[in-house]
Amino acid sequence: MTTSHTSRTFSIRRYTPELNTWGKLTARDSVVRKLDWILLLSCLALSCMGAVLVFSATRNRIELNHDDQYFFLLHHLLNTGIGLALAGATIWLGHRTLRGAVPVLYGLSVVLSLLVLTPLGATINGSRSWLAIPGGFSLQPAEFAKITITLGMAMLLAARVDAGDRPHPDHRTVFQALGLAAVPVGIILLMPDLGSVMVLGAIILGVLLASGASNRWVLGLLGTGVVGCLAVWQFGLLDDYQIARFAAFANPSLDPAGVGYNTNQARIAIGGGGLTGSGLFQGSQTTGQFVPEQQTDFIFTVAGEELGFLGAGLIIVLLGVVLWRACRIARETTELYGTVVAAGIIAWFSFQAFENIGMTLGIMPVTGLPLPFVSYGGTSMFAVWIAIGLLQSIRVQRPVSASR
């Protein structure tokens, strides 16, 4: 049975000797051989570079590292290891199996986000977007919302198309998908975590574009976003620190010793690196601890100062390779569900990387978003590796007739 979405033709759950009835790989076709190793190695290279940069940024921060210079390095490597395990589990389960678990995953994500608004929530850097858990650990539910919104919208938008009932999602289906996304977005906006809301907006837009939904929905979403931003600003729904950040972005010299301090110091660090950098562990801005949150939000400044244009450029190139391989997976899959999931991940990674690097260069407002795979942070690391597991699953479980 064949049908089409947008301009492509695809088969519906075709049985092949390499795939059993449920789409799971059998012993006859090795998962290892089907993995996108360029994608995997690029992500590992980014995480390893991140470990070195995190160590450089924190080895002298006694007030943060508990008088252990290897504290953040070891935790970053541990987070990466857990992330790899989660990616492996995602590949083993398969994106098709997770499709059936979307209602449970979505409900859990919404509950965790709501708990942030209770006394269990913790405020870090002015944003109440963290959930305190026993043992001194914390969790950021917004990171998992990026995954559940991607999977949930893809499930709804692709259901009737993959079943062969329609060539593209109808208006009712698109409305339902947007309603599904609106709940966690609204909760996260109440925290407020404006950076995560911006990423979720990019995901929603990417998913709609990939699904073949009417352009009127895309234009309407963009228009609603503009009106929403104006309303938030007009009615004073932003916190003072968020307003100050946007003001500093518009005019960096407005308060160089206050709200504009982070951006100014970040520019000095990156600008001082030159072509080849001052040398690993030799950066004056990094060693002097002039850039706040340098192991997380401003990790790119360490690369710019100590590794120079070449080292910072390598990070951008590796991120570009990740996006290239993700685009290839999205293009080669023969089911709309896999295409839409991959598109959501592409929109997520590309916007978040651009925003993080852009705010260190002063071309984007400071929003507190980590650099994927590079910045220190457990929840963000787990989320991006789960996303890589989804991409790998889409590639692994595609029919053998798909082009390689």
C-alpha positions as YAML, in Angstrom:
chain: A
units: angstrom
residues:
- id: 1
  name: MET
  ca: [0.00, 0.00, 0.00]
- id: 2
  name: THR
  ca: [1.41, 3.35, -0.96]
- id: 3
  name: THR
  ca: [0.40, 6.95, -0.61]
- id: 4
  name: SER
  ca: [2.17, 10.31, -0.48]
- id: 5
  name: HIS
  ca: [2.74, 13.31, 1.70]
- id: 6
  name: THR
  ca: [4.08, 16.55, 0.29]
- id: 7
  name: SER
  ca: [5.99, 15.33, -2.77]
- id: 8
  name: ARG
  ca: [7.18, 11.92, -1.66]
- id: 9
  name: THR
  ca: [5.95, 8.34, -1.80]
- id: 10
  name: PHE
  ca: [6.27, 6.01, 1.15]
- id: 11
  name: SER
  ca: [5.20, 2.51, 2.19]
- id: 12
  name: ILE
  ca: [3.18, 1.74, 5.31]
- id: 13
  name: ARG
  ca: [4.96, -0.59, 7.74]
- id: 14
  name: ARG
  ca: [6.23, -2.86, 4.96]
- id: 15
  name: TYR
  ca: [7.44, -6.24, 6.16]
- id: 16
  name: THR
  ca: [10.95, -7.23, 5.14]
- id: 17
  name: PRO
  ca: [13.18, -10.15, 6.22]
- id: 18
  name: GLU
  ca: [15.31, -7.68, 8.14]
- id: 19
  name: LEU
  ca: [12.36, -6.37, 10.14]
- id: 20
  name: ASN
  ca: [9.90, -8.37, 12.17]
- id: 21
  name: THR
  ca: [6.17, -7.59, 12.32]
- id: 22
  name: TRP
  ca: [6.62, -4.80, 14.87]
- id: 23
  name: GLY
  ca: [9.39, -3.04, 13.02]
- id: 24
  name: LYS
  ca: [12.08, -4.25, 15.44]
- id: 25
  name: LEU
  ca: [15.45, -5.27, 14.08]
- id: 26
  name: THR
  ca: [16.24, -8.97, 14.16]
- id: 27
  name: ALA
  ca: [19.64, -10.57, 14.59]
- id: 28
  name: ARG
  ca: [20.00, -10.74, 10.82]
- id: 29
  name: ASP
  ca: [20.47, -7.01, 10.52]
- id: 30
  name: SER
  ca: [22.89, -5.42, 12.94]
- id: 31
  name: VAL
  ca: [21.82, -2.22, 14.69]
- id: 32
  name: VAL
  ca: [25.45, -1.19, 14.94]
- id: 33
  name: ARG
  ca: [25.88, -1.34, 11.18]
- id: 34
  name: LYS
  ca: [22.81, 0.81, 10.59]
- id: 35
  name: LEU
  ca: [23.77, 3.58, 13.03]
- id: 36
  name: ASP
  ca: [24.78, 6.96, 11.67]
- id: 37
  name: TRP
  ca: [28.32, 6.94, 13.00]
- id: 38
  name: ILE
  ca: [29.14, 10.39, 11.67]
- id: 39
  name: LEU
  ca: [26.28, 11.79, 13.75]
- id: 40
  name: LEU
  ca: [27.24, 9.79, 16.83]
- id: 41
  name: LEU
  ca: [30.95, 10.67, 16.69]
- id: 42
  name: SER
  ca: [30.21, 14.36, 16.11]
- id: 43
  name: CYS
  ca: [28.03, 14.45, 19.24]
- id: 44
  name: LEU
  ca: [30.70, 12.62, 21.24]
- id: 45
  name: ALA
  ca: [33.35, 15.07, 20.02]
- id: 46
  name: LEU
  ca: [31.20, 17.99, 21.15]
- id: 47
  name: SER
  ca: [30.67, 16.43, 24.59]
- id: 48
  name: CYS
  ca: [34.41, 15.74, 24.95]
- id: 49
  name: MET
  ca: [35.28, 19.30, 23.97]
- id: 50
  name: GLY
  ca: [32.66, 20.45, 26.45]
- id: 51
  name: ALA
  ca: [34.32, 18.41, 29.21]
- id: 52
  name: VAL
  ca: [37.67, 20.15, 28.60]
- id: 53
  name: LEU
  ca: [36.04, 23.59, 28.46]
- id: 54
  name: VAL
  ca: [33.98, 22.94, 31.59]
- id: 55
  name: PHE
  ca: [37.12, 21.86, 33.43]
- id: 56
  name: SER
  ca: [38.94, 25.02, 32.34]
- id: 57
  name: ALA
  ca: [36.05, 27.21, 33.47]
- id: 58
  name: THR
  ca: [35.60, 25.58, 36.90]
- id: 59
  name: ARG
  ca: [38.96, 24.22, 38.07]
- id: 60
  name: ASN
  ca: [39.71, 27.41, 40.02]
- id: 61
  name: ARG
  ca: [36.13, 28.14, 41.14]
- id: 62
  name: ILE
  ca: [36.46, 27.00, 44.74]
- id: 63
  name: GLU
  ca: [33.09, 28.52, 45.68]
- id: 64
  name: LEU
  ca: [31.44, 26.27, 43.08]
- id: 65
  name: ASN
  ca: [33.50, 23.08, 42.86]
- id: 66
  name: HIS
  ca: [33.50, 22.23, 46.59]
- id: 67
  name: ASP
  ca: [37.28, 22.58, 46.65]
- id: 68
  name: ASP
  ca: [37.62, 19.80, 44.09]
- id: 69
  name: GLN
  ca: [38.91, 21.00, 40.73]
- id: 70
  name: TYR
  ca: [37.63, 17.85, 39.01]
- id: 71
  name: PHE
  ca: [34.07, 18.12, 40.39]
- id: 72
  name: PHE
  ca: [32.43, 19.59, 37.29]
- id: 73
  name: LEU
  ca: [34.60, 17.60, 34.88]
- id: 74
  name: LEU
  ca: [33.63, 14.27, 36.44]
- id: 75
  name: HIS
  ca: [29.97, 15.25, 36.62]
- id: 76
  name: HIS
  ca: [30.00, 16.36, 32.98]
- id: 77
  name: LEU
  ca: [31.51, 13.02, 31.94]
- id: 78
  name: LEU
  ca: [28.96, 11.19, 34.11]
- id: 79
  name: ASN
  ca: [26.12, 13.15, 32.52]
- id: 80
  name: THR
  ca: [27.48, 12.29, 29.08]
- id: 81
  name: GLY
  ca: [27.66, 8.60, 30.01]
- id: 82
  name: ILE
  ca: [24.08, 8.62, 31.28]
- id: 83
  name: GLY
  ca: [23.03, 10.46, 28.13]
- id: 84
  name: LEU
  ca: [24.64, 7.78, 25.97]
- id: 85
  name: ALA
  ca: [22.81, 5.10, 27.95]
- id: 86
  name: LEU
  ca: [19.51, 6.94, 27.45]
- id: 87
  name: ALA
  ca: [20.23, 7.21, 23.72]
- id: 88
  name: GLY
  ca: [20.92, 3.48, 23.61]
- id: 89
  name: ALA
  ca: [17.68, 2.74, 25.46]
- id: 90
  name: THR
  ca: [15.78, 4.99, 23.04]
- id: 91
  name: ILE
  ca: [17.25, 3.13, 20.05]
- id: 92
  name: TRP
  ca: [16.40, -0.22, 21.66]
- id: 93
  name: LEU
  ca: [12.80, 0.80, 22.36]
- id: 94
  name: GLY
  ca: [12.43, 2.48, 18.98]
- id: 95
  name: HIS
  ca: [10.65, 5.68, 18.01]
- id: 96
  name: ARG
  ca: [7.63, 3.63, 16.92]
- id: 97
  name: THR
  ca: [7.27, 2.05, 20.36]
- id: 98
  name: LEU
  ca: [7.61, 5.47, 21.98]
- id: 99
  name: ARG
  ca: [4.86, 6.68, 19.65]
- id: 100
  name: GLY
  ca: [2.44, 4.50, 21.58]
- id: 101
  name: ALA
  ca: [3.77, 5.78, 24.91]
- id: 102
  name: VAL
  ca: [3.37, 9.47, 24.02]
- id: 103
  name: PRO
  ca: [0.22, 10.02, 26.17]
- id: 104
  name: VAL
  ca: [2.05, 8.73, 29.28]
- id: 105
  name: LEU
  ca: [5.25, 10.66, 28.54]
- id: 106
  name: TYR
  ca: [3.29, 13.84, 27.79]
- id: 107
  name: GLY
  ca: [1.26, 13.56, 31.00]
- id: 108
  name: LEU
  ca: [4.42, 12.99, 33.05]
- id: 109
  name: SER
  ca: [6.08, 16.01, 31.45]
- id: 110
  name: VAL
  ca: [3.10, 18.25, 32.24]
- id: 111
  name: VAL
  ca: [2.97, 17.04, 35.86]
- id: 112
  name: LEU
  ca: [6.70, 17.69, 36.37]
- id: 113
  name: SER
  ca: [6.33, 21.16, 34.87]
- id: 114
  name: LEU
  ca: [3.41, 21.92, 37.20]
- id: 115
  name: LEU
  ca: [5.44, 20.78, 40.22]
- id: 116
  name: VAL
  ca: [7.95, 23.55, 39.45]
- id: 117
  name: LEU
  ca: [5.24, 26.07, 40.34]
- id: 118
  name: THR
  ca: [4.79, 24.44, 43.77]
- id: 119
  name: PRO
  ca: [7.12, 24.76, 46.79]
- id: 120
  name: LEU
  ca: [9.17, 21.95, 45.22]
- id: 121
  name: GLY
  ca: [10.32, 24.38, 42.53]
- id: 122
  name: ALA
  ca: [13.72, 26.06, 42.80]
- id: 123
  name: THR
  ca: [14.76, 29.47, 41.48]
- id: 124
  name: ILE
  ca: [18.14, 29.66, 39.72]
- id: 125
  name: ASN
  ca: [19.40, 32.86, 38.06]
- id: 126
  name: GLY
  ca: [16.00, 34.50, 38.46]
- id: 127
  name: SER
  ca: [14.02, 31.73, 36.75]
- id: 128
  name: ARG
  ca: [11.83, 29.33, 38.72]
- id: 129
  name: SER
  ca: [12.27, 26.54, 36.18]
- id: 130
  name: TRP
  ca: [13.95, 23.86, 38.29]
- id: 131
  name: LEU
  ca: [12.54, 21.04, 40.35]
- id: 132
  name: ALA
  ca: [14.42, 20.19, 43.54]
- id: 133
  name: ILE
  ca: [14.77, 16.44, 44.12]
- id: 134
  name: PRO
  ca: [16.28, 14.53, 47.06]
- id: 135
  name: GLY
  ca: [20.06, 14.29, 47.32]
- id: 136
  name: GLY
  ca: [20.74, 17.89, 46.38]
- id: 137
  name: PHE
  ca: [19.96, 17.32, 42.69]
- id: 138
  name: SER
  ca: [17.70, 19.37, 40.45]
- id: 139
  name: LEU
  ca: [15.71, 18.72, 37.30]
- id: 140
  name: GLN
  ca: [14.57, 21.09, 34.55]
- id: 141
  name: PRO
  ca: [11.26, 19.71, 33.18]
- id: 142
  name: ALA
  ca: [11.31, 22.15, 30.25]
- id: 143
  name: GLU
  ca: [14.09, 20.09, 28.68]
- id: 144
  name: PHE
  ca: [11.90, 16.99, 28.59]
- id: 145
  name: ALA
  ca: [8.98, 19.07, 27.30]
- id: 146
  name: LYS
  ca: [11.03, 19.65, 24.14]
- id: 147
  name: ILE
  ca: [10.95, 15.89, 23.54]
- id: 148
  name: THR
  ca: [7.32, 15.25, 24.46]
- id: 149
  name: ILE
  ca: [6.00, 18.17, 22.39]
- id: 150
  name: THR
  ca: [7.99, 16.91, 19.39]
- id: 151
  name: LEU
  ca: [6.70, 13.35, 19.79]
- id: 152
  name: GLY
  ca: [3.14, 14.38, 20.66]
- id: 153
  name: MET
  ca: [2.68, 16.76, 17.74]
- id: 154
  name: ALA
  ca: [4.29, 14.27, 15.35]
- id: 155
  name: MET
  ca: [1.95, 11.52, 16.55]
- id: 156
  name: LEU
  ca: [-1.15, 13.63, 15.90]
- id: 157
  name: LEU
  ca: [-0.05, 15.22, 12.64]
- id: 158
  name: ALA
  ca: [1.16, 11.97, 11.07]
- id: 159
  name: ALA
  ca: [-1.53, 9.56, 12.28]
- id: 160
  name: ARG
  ca: [-3.99, 9.79, 9.37]
- id: 161
  name: VAL
  ca: [-1.27, 10.49, 6.80]
- id: 162
  name: ASP
  ca: [0.79, 7.40, 7.67]
- id: 163
  name: ALA
  ca: [-2.45, 5.36, 7.68]
- id: 164
  name: GLY
  ca: [-3.07, 6.47, 4.09]
- id: 165
  name: ASP
  ca: [-6.30, 8.38, 4.85]
- id: 166
  name: ARG
  ca: [-5.01, 11.84, 3.91]
- id: 167
  name: PRO
  ca: [-2.10, 13.32, 1.95]
- id: 168
  name: HIS
  ca: [-1.46, 15.91, 4.67]
- id: 169
  name: PRO
  ca: [-2.87, 16.91, 8.09]
- id: 170
  name: ASP
  ca: [-6.27, 18.60, 8.03]
- id: 171
  name: HIS
  ca: [-7.14, 21.77, 9.96]
- id: 172
  name: ARG
  ca: [-8.73, 19.89, 12.86]
- id: 173
  name: THR
  ca: [-5.61, 17.78, 13.37]
- id: 174
  name: VAL
  ca: [-3.33, 20.83, 13.29]
- id: 175
  name: PHE
  ca: [-5.55, 22.57, 15.83]
- id: 176
  name: GLN
  ca: [-5.36, 19.54, 18.13]
- id: 177
  name: ALA
  ca: [-1.57, 19.41, 17.80]
- id: 178
  name: LEU
  ca: [-1.23, 23.10, 18.66]
- id: 179
  name: GLY
  ca: [-3.54, 22.60, 21.64]
- id: 180
  name: LEU
  ca: [-1.33, 19.76, 22.85]
- id: 181
  name: ALA
  ca: [1.73, 22.03, 22.65]
- id: 182
  name: ALA
  ca: [-0.01, 25.01, 24.25]
- id: 183
  name: VAL
  ca: [-0.39, 23.35, 27.67]
- id: 184
  name: PRO
  ca: [3.33, 22.84, 28.52]
- id: 185
  name: VAL
  ca: [4.25, 26.10, 26.78]
- id: 186
  name: GLY
  ca: [1.79, 27.99, 28.97]
- id: 187
  name: ILE
  ca: [3.11, 26.33, 32.14]
- id: 188
  name: ILE
  ca: [6.74, 27.08, 31.24]
- id: 189
  name: LEU
  ca: [5.81, 30.68, 30.46]
- id: 190
  name: LEU
  ca: [4.43, 31.00, 34.00]
- id: 191
  name: MET
  ca: [7.78, 30.00, 35.56]
- id: 192
  name: PRO
  ca: [8.90, 32.18, 33.64]
- id: 193
  name: ASP
  ca: [11.44, 30.48, 31.37]
- id: 194
  name: LEU
  ca: [11.39, 32.63, 28.27]
- id: 195
  name: GLY
  ca: [14.41, 30.91, 26.68]
- id: 196
  name: SER
  ca: [12.75, 27.48, 26.75]
- id: 197
  name: VAL
  ca: [9.52, 28.97, 25.39]
- id: 198
  name: MET
  ca: [11.48, 30.38, 22.44]
- id: 199
  name: VAL
  ca: [12.97, 26.94, 21.73]
- id: 200
  name: LEU
  ca: [9.55, 25.30, 21.99]
- id: 201
  name: GLY
  ca: [8.22, 27.88, 19.55]
- id: 202
  name: ALA
  ca: [10.96, 26.95, 17.08]
- id: 203
  name: ILE
  ca: [10.12, 23.24, 17.52]
- id: 204
  name: ILE
  ca: [6.41, 23.84, 16.90]
- id: 205
  name: LEU
  ca: [7.17, 25.85, 13.76]
- id: 206
  name: GLY
  ca: [9.60, 23.20, 12.46]
- id: 207
  name: VAL
  ca: [7.11, 20.40, 13.10]
- id: 208
  name: LEU
  ca: [4.31, 22.22, 11.26]
- id: 209
  name: LEU
  ca: [6.53, 22.97, 8.27]
- id: 210
  name: ALA
  ca: [7.66, 19.34, 8.00]
- id: 211
  name: SER
  ca: [4.15, 17.91, 8.39]
- id: 212
  name: GLY
  ca: [2.82, 19.51, 5.22]
- id: 213
  name: ALA
  ca: [0.25, 21.55, 7.14]
- id: 214
  name: SER
  ca: [-1.31, 24.52, 5.36]
- id: 215
  name: ASN
  ca: [0.89, 27.61, 5.15]
- id: 216
  name: ARG
  ca: [-1.95, 29.55, 6.75]
- id: 217
  name: TRP
  ca: [-1.22, 27.77, 10.03]
- id: 218
  name: VAL
  ca: [2.46, 28.65, 9.82]
- id: 219
  name: LEU
  ca: [1.74, 32.30, 9.05]
- id: 220
  name: GLY
  ca: [-0.92, 32.37, 11.74]
- id: 221
  name: LEU
  ca: [1.51, 30.93, 14.27]
- id: 222
  name: LEU
  ca: [4.14, 33.52, 13.42]
- id: 223
  name: GLY
  ca: [1.56, 36.31, 13.69]
- id: 224
  name: THR
  ca: [0.31, 34.97, 17.02]
- id: 225
  name: GLY
  ca: [3.88, 34.88, 18.29]
- id: 226
  name: VAL
  ca: [4.44, 38.52, 17.40]
- id: 227
  name: VAL
  ca: [1.16, 39.59, 18.99]
- id: 228
  name: GLY
  ca: [1.93, 37.49, 22.06]
- id: 229
  name: CYS
  ca: [5.35, 39.10, 22.50]
- id: 230
  name: LEU
  ca: [3.83, 42.57, 22.24]
- id: 231
  name: ALA
  ca: [1.12, 41.65, 24.75]
- id: 232
  name: VAL
  ca: [3.62, 40.21, 27.22]
- id: 233
  name: TRP
  ca: [5.66, 43.39, 27.01]
- id: 234
  name: GLN
  ca: [2.64, 45.75, 27.09]
- id: 235
  name: PHE
  ca: [0.99, 44.16, 30.12]
- id: 236
  name: GLY
  ca: [4.22, 43.79, 32.10]
- id: 237
  name: LEU
  ca: [4.20, 40.00, 32.27]
- id: 238
  name: LEU
  ca: [8.00, 39.81, 32.16]
- id: 239
  name: ASP
  ca: [10.08, 39.89, 35.32]
- id: 240
  name: ASP
  ca: [12.38, 42.85, 35.90]
- id: 241
  name: TYR
  ca: [15.51, 40.82, 35.20]
- id: 242
  name: GLN
  ca: [14.10, 39.71, 31.83]
- id: 243
  name: ILE
  ca: [13.24, 43.27, 30.83]
- id: 244
  name: ALA
  ca: [16.75, 44.35, 31.86]
- id: 245
  name: ARG
  ca: [18.28, 41.62, 29.69]
- id: 246
  name: PHE
  ca: [16.40, 42.77, 26.61]
- id: 247
  name: ALA
  ca: [17.30, 46.38, 27.36]
- id: 248
  name: ALA
  ca: [20.97, 45.44, 27.62]
- id: 249
  name: PHE
  ca: [20.73, 43.55, 24.34]
- id: 250
  name: ALA
  ca: [19.30, 46.61, 22.62]
- id: 251
  name: ASN
  ca: [21.92, 48.88, 24.20]
- id: 252
  name: PRO
  ca: [24.98, 47.01, 25.59]
- id: 253
  name: SER
  ca: [26.44, 50.24, 27.02]
- id: 254
  name: LEU
  ca: [23.30, 50.91, 29.05]
- id: 255
  name: ASP
  ca: [24.62, 49.29, 32.26]
- id: 256
  name: PRO
  ca: [28.08, 47.77, 31.59]
- id: 257
  name: ALA
  ca: [28.68, 47.07, 35.29]
- id: 258
  name: GLY
  ca: [25.22, 45.62, 35.86]
- id: 259
  name: VAL
  ca: [22.89, 43.79, 33.52]
- id: 260
  name: GLY
  ca: [25.19, 44.32, 30.54]
- id: 261
  name: TYR
  ca: [28.20, 42.90, 32.38]
- id: 262
  name: ASN
  ca: [27.84, 39.31, 31.15]
- id: 263
  name: THR
  ca: [27.64, 40.23, 27.48]
- id: 264
  name: ASN
  ca: [30.50, 42.73, 27.67]
- id: 265
  name: GLN
  ca: [32.81, 40.28, 29.42]
- id: 266
  name: ALA
  ca: [31.85, 37.54, 26.96]
- id: 267
  name: ARG
  ca: [32.80, 39.78, 24.04]
- id: 268
  name: ILE
  ca: [36.12, 40.61, 25.65]
- id: 269
  name: ALA
  ca: [36.89, 36.91, 26.18]
- id: 270
  name: ILE
  ca: [36.01, 35.88, 22.63]
- id: 271
  name: GLY
  ca: [37.67, 38.92, 21.06]
- id: 272
  name: GLY
  ca: [40.88, 38.31, 23.00]
- id: 273
  name: GLY
  ca: [41.29, 34.80, 21.62]
- id: 274
  name: GLY
  ca: [42.29, 35.83, 18.13]
- id: 275
  name: LEU
  ca: [42.90, 33.12, 15.56]
- id: 276
  name: THR
  ca: [44.46, 30.38, 17.69]
- id: 277
  name: GLY
  ca: [43.54, 31.47, 21.23]
- id: 278
  name: SER
  ca: [45.61, 32.19, 24.31]
- id: 279
  name: GLY
  ca: [46.09, 28.48, 25.02]
- id: 280
  name: LEU
  ca: [44.11, 25.94, 27.02]
- id: 281
  name: PHE
  ca: [43.84, 26.98, 30.70]
- id: 282
  name: GLN
  ca: [45.63, 30.26, 29.84]
- id: 283
  name: GLY
  ca: [42.69, 32.58, 29.20]
- id: 284
  name: SER
  ca: [42.82, 35.68, 31.37]
- id: 285
  name: GLN
  ca: [39.04, 36.16, 31.40]
- id: 286
  name: THR
  ca: [38.45, 32.50, 32.23]
- id: 287
  name: THR
  ca: [41.22, 32.21, 34.80]
- id: 288
  name: GLY
  ca: [40.21, 35.53, 36.34]
- id: 289
  name: GLN
  ca: [36.58, 34.36, 36.58]
- id: 290
  name: PHE
  ca: [35.27, 37.51, 34.91]
- id: 291
  name: VAL
  ca: [32.52, 35.76, 32.91]
- id: 292
  name: PRO
  ca: [29.60, 34.49, 35.06]
- id: 293
  name: GLU
  ca: [28.00, 31.08, 34.38]
- id: 294
  name: GLN
  ca: [30.91, 30.23, 32.12]
- id: 295
  name: GLN
  ca: [30.51, 26.46, 32.52]
- id: 296
  name: THR
  ca: [26.87, 26.59, 31.37]
- id: 297
  name: ASP
  ca: [25.35, 29.48, 29.43]
- id: 298
  name: PHE
  ca: [28.65, 31.10, 28.42]
- id: 299
  name: ILE
  ca: [30.74, 28.00, 27.73]
- id: 300
  name: PHE
  ca: [31.42, 29.24, 24.18]
- id: 301
  name: THR
  ca: [33.49, 32.11, 25.61]
- id: 302
  name: VAL
  ca: [36.03, 29.61, 26.97]
- id: 303
  name: ALA
  ca: [36.46, 28.15, 23.49]
- id: 304
  name: GLY
  ca: [36.71, 31.59, 21.93]
- id: 305
  name: GLU
  ca: [39.34, 32.84, 24.37]
- id: 306
  name: GLU
  ca: [41.51, 29.75, 24.86]
- id: 307
  name: LEU
  ca: [41.10, 27.95, 21.53]
- id: 308
  name: GLY
  ca: [40.57, 31.01, 19.38]
- id: 309
  name: PHE
  ca: [38.63, 31.32, 16.16]
- id: 310
  name: LEU
  ca: [39.80, 27.89, 15.03]
- id: 311
  name: GLY
  ca: [38.67, 26.08, 18.18]
- id: 312
  name: ALA
  ca: [35.36, 27.95, 18.41]
- id: 313
  name: GLY
  ca: [34.85, 27.39, 14.70]
- id: 314
  name: LEU
  ca: [35.37, 23.66, 15.19]
- id: 315
  name: ILE
  ca: [32.45, 23.60, 17.62]
- id: 316
  name: ILE
  ca: [30.25, 25.35, 15.06]
- id: 317
  name: VAL
  ca: [31.38, 22.93, 12.33]
- id: 318
  name: LEU
  ca: [30.56, 19.91, 14.52]
- id: 319
  name: LEU
  ca: [27.14, 21.35, 15.30]
- id: 320
  name: GLY
  ca: [26.67, 21.85, 11.59]
- id: 321
  name: VAL
  ca: [27.56, 18.20, 10.95]
- id: 322
  name: VAL
  ca: [24.97, 17.12, 13.54]
- id: 323
  name: LEU
  ca: [22.30, 19.19, 11.80]
- id: 324
  name: TRP
  ca: [23.37, 17.92, 8.36]
- id: 325
  name: ARG
  ca: [23.08, 14.28, 9.41]
- id: 326
  name: ALA
  ca: [19.73, 14.97, 11.11]
- id: 327
  name: CYS
  ca: [18.45, 16.61, 7.91]
- id: 328
  name: ARG
  ca: [19.59, 13.56, 5.93]
- id: 329
  name: ILE
  ca: [17.72, 11.24, 8.29]
- id: 330
  name: ALA
  ca: [14.59, 13.39, 7.99]
- id: 331
  name: ARG
  ca: [14.82, 13.33, 4.20]
- id: 332
  name: GLU
  ca: [15.43, 9.59, 3.84]
- id: 333
  name: THR
  ca: [12.77, 8.23, 6.20]
- id: 334
  name: THR
  ca: [9.66, 6.95, 4.45]
- id: 335
  name: GLU
  ca: [7.08, 7.74, 7.13]
- id: 336
  name: LEU
  ca: [5.74, 11.18, 7.98]
- id: 337
  name: TYR
  ca: [5.99, 10.48, 11.72]
- id: 338
  name: GLY
  ca: [9.76, 9.97, 11.51]
- id: 339
  name: THR
  ca: [10.18, 13.02, 9.27]
- id: 340
  name: VAL
  ca: [8.28, 15.27, 11.66]
- id: 341
  name: VAL
  ca: [10.15, 14.01, 14.75]
- id: 342
  name: ALA
  ca: [13.49, 14.61, 13.02]
- id: 343
  name: ALA
  ca: [12.37, 18.08, 11.90]
- id: 344
  name: GLY
  ca: [11.41, 19.01, 15.47]
- id: 345
  name: ILE
  ca: [14.85, 17.97, 16.70]
- id: 346
  name: ILE
  ca: [16.55, 19.91, 13.91]
- id: 347
  name: ALA
  ca: [14.59, 23.06, 14.80]
- id: 348
  name: TRP
  ca: [15.41, 22.55, 18.49]
- id: 349
  name: PHE
  ca: [19.17, 22.09, 18.04]
- id: 350
  name: SER
  ca: [19.61, 24.79, 15.42]
- id: 351
  name: PHE
  ca: [17.71, 27.52, 17.27]
- id: 352
  name: GLN
  ca: [19.21, 26.71, 20.67]
- id: 353
  name: ALA
  ca: [22.77, 26.62, 19.31]
- id: 354
  name: PHE
  ca: [22.24, 29.90, 17.43]
- id: 355
  name: GLU
  ca: [20.75, 31.58, 20.51]
- id: 356
  name: ASN
  ca: [23.51, 30.38, 22.85]
- id: 357
  name: ILE
  ca: [26.38, 31.38, 20.58]
- id: 358
  name: GLY
  ca: [24.57, 34.55, 19.54]
- id: 359
  name: MET
  ca: [24.15, 35.80, 23.11]
- id: 360
  name: THR
  ca: [27.89, 35.40, 23.77]
- id: 361
  name: LEU
  ca: [28.57, 37.52, 20.68]
- id: 362
  name: GLY
  ca: [25.96, 40.12, 21.60]
- id: 363
  name: ILE
  ca: [23.71, 39.46, 18.59]
- id: 364
  name: MET
  ca: [20.99, 37.70, 20.62]
- id: 365
  name: PRO
  ca: [19.50, 38.49, 24.04]
- id: 366
  name: VAL
  ca: [20.73, 36.55, 27.09]
- id: 367
  name: THR
  ca: [18.18, 33.84, 27.82]
- id: 368
  name: GLY
  ca: [20.08, 31.22, 29.79]
- id: 369
  name: LEU
  ca: [19.99, 28.45, 27.18]
- id: 370
  name: PRO
  ca: [22.83, 25.88, 27.23]
- id: 371
  name: LEU
  ca: [24.91, 24.96, 24.18]
- id: 372
  name: PRO
  ca: [23.82, 21.43, 23.15]
- id: 373
  name: PHE
  ca: [26.30, 18.70, 24.17]
- id: 374
  name: VAL
  ca: [28.90, 21.27, 25.29]
- id: 375
  name: SER
  ca: [27.47, 23.13, 28.29]
- id: 376
  name: TYR
  ca: [27.45, 21.64, 31.77]
- id: 377
  name: GLY
  ca: [24.05, 20.44, 32.92]
- id: 378
  name: GLY
  ca: [22.49, 17.05, 33.52]
- id: 379
  name: THR
  ca: [18.91, 17.54, 32.31]
- id: 380
  name: SER
  ca: [19.93, 19.30, 29.10]
- id: 381
  name: MET
  ca: [22.55, 16.63, 28.38]
- id: 382
  name: PHE
  ca: [20.05, 13.82, 28.93]
- id: 383
  name: ALA
  ca: [17.49, 15.49, 26.66]
- id: 384
  name: VAL
  ca: [19.82, 16.06, 23.69]
- id: 385
  name: TRP
  ca: [21.11, 12.49, 23.83]
- id: 386
  name: ILE
  ca: [17.56, 11.12, 23.94]
- id: 387
  name: ALA
  ca: [16.94, 13.22, 20.82]
- id: 388
  name: ILE
  ca: [19.98, 11.62, 19.18]
- id: 389
  name: GLY
  ca: [18.57, 8.22, 20.11]
- id: 390
  name: LEU
  ca: [15.34, 9.13, 18.35]
- id: 391
  name: LEU
  ca: [17.24, 10.19, 15.22]
- id: 392
  name: GLN
  ca: [19.23, 6.97, 15.24]
- id: 393
  name: SER
  ca: [16.07, 4.92, 15.71]
- id: 394
  name: ILE
  ca: [14.45, 6.63, 12.73]
- id: 395
  name: ARG
  ca: [17.48, 5.73, 10.63]
- id: 396
  name: VAL
  ca: [17.80, 2.18, 11.96]
- id: 397
  name: GLN
  ca: [14.15, 1.23, 11.52]
- id: 398
  name: ARG
  ca: [13.64, 2.62, 8.04]
- id: 399
  name: PRO
  ca: [12.82, 0.03, 5.33]
- id: 400
  name: VAL
  ca: [15.81, -1.37, 3.45]
- id: 401
  name: SER
  ca: [14.51, 0.14, 0.21]
- id: 402
  name: ALA
  ca: [15.16, 3.66, 1.53]
- id: 403
  name: SER
  ca: [18.15, 5.31, -0.06]
- id: 404
  name: ARG
  ca: [21.38, 5.28, 1.85]
...
